[in-house]
Amino acid sequence: MATAVDPDHVSDYILEADRELPKEEQTVWKIKNLSSREAIGATAGSTLETHRLAVLVALQGWDNFLDKDGKVIIYPDDATKAMKYMSLPQIVELGNHAMAECVMSEEERGKSTAG
């Protein structure tokens, strides 16, 4: 049975580079599920544009994101403003994660082709 995507659900995501750090040193990214409509809209341009658009829609905040001096950066409640603090690899990984969350699971794909 296929299951619906909950477009209001926000989950925590830890970048791969942070996963080996102690929990208190990890940045926690708050990522909203993309609806299929939002995901399709994000895929209108180049690959980098897809990541940027996915992050603009999906990023809802962060915890423990530090500047180069070790000071906490407060999320500005606007992903466009927030992205100025983010590196391209961070945007790409978060965009990949956001897009992957709105794709059916392997189990669901297998059932959709079973006859």
Steps between C-alpha positions, in 0.01 A plus 500: 500500500634844410520751781448874481772756555428727795602841361481659847742256666837646599784267589855545623790433263871477582748556215725204429808703601350560848387146577830397658508807727365493856128588503564837663721599204260392224288748307138385482318610186119522512370365167133502397368227274448626146167435336524350152395839361786674682747233388391529137532878522853463634609290202433767238863612463853368523609252766639778720181701453300192604699476824462872566124496442453184709687662791303824464176307546613230744734679742305604808786576737810367667649444842867545587616656170818693581688779325877489447552643852290228663198724565152360444324636190133562570275374220355809329152344437557538126682233303618755241679696773614180670671369188760778510656320798505158331772344287421348161569145627252558785235622256559203268476241778191658656338535157569134424351400832189713452439360151561140611242529777216548251586192291330166565697248702654192339220292654232727352669497157512118507130478586405746227646270234377172651208359316 
